[in-house]
Amino acid sequence: MKRLTRKEEEVMAFFWEKGALFVKEILTFYPEPKPHFNTISTIVRGLEAKGFVSHETFGNTYRYYPLISKEAFRDGTLKGVIEKYFNNSYLSAVSALVEKEDISLDELRQLIQDVEALRQ
């Protein structure tokens, strides 16, 4: 899966939350000072080029909609991080979280219980 910039992820979050949107509608979700219409339009066209959104035509404007779900993006991103930084080892990734105390032993035990319950 292709990577997204922070701004692209920000715009994708609007699509995942709201569904199909016109660029003009996306602008309404930003606080003041709002980005320029052309800036958001460029980001959305980049997302389309990367295969994350597509569009349908309404007269002389486009309404864009997501092609990739938030869950698919999350899973692909997580897989990429584990491949790149943990030699494709999920165990190494979890071990790093435990070592850095980003996950407690109680949380790890709960995770094991949850996984075991899913497998039954």
HELIX and SHEET records of a PDB file:
HELIX    1   1 ARG A    6  LYS A   18  1                                  13    
HELIX    2   2 VAL A   23  THR A   28  1                                   6    
HELIX    3   3 PHE A   37  ALA A   49  1                                  13    
HELIX    4   4 LYS A   70  TYR A   85  1                                  16    
HELIX    5   5 TYR A   90  GLU A   99  1                                  10    
HELIX    6   6 LEU A  105  ARG A  119  1                                  15    
SHEET    1   A 3 LEU A  21  PHE A  22  0                                        
SHEET    2   A 3 THR A  61  PRO A  66 -1                                        
SHEET    3   A 3 VAL A  53  PHE A  58 -1                                        
END                                                                             
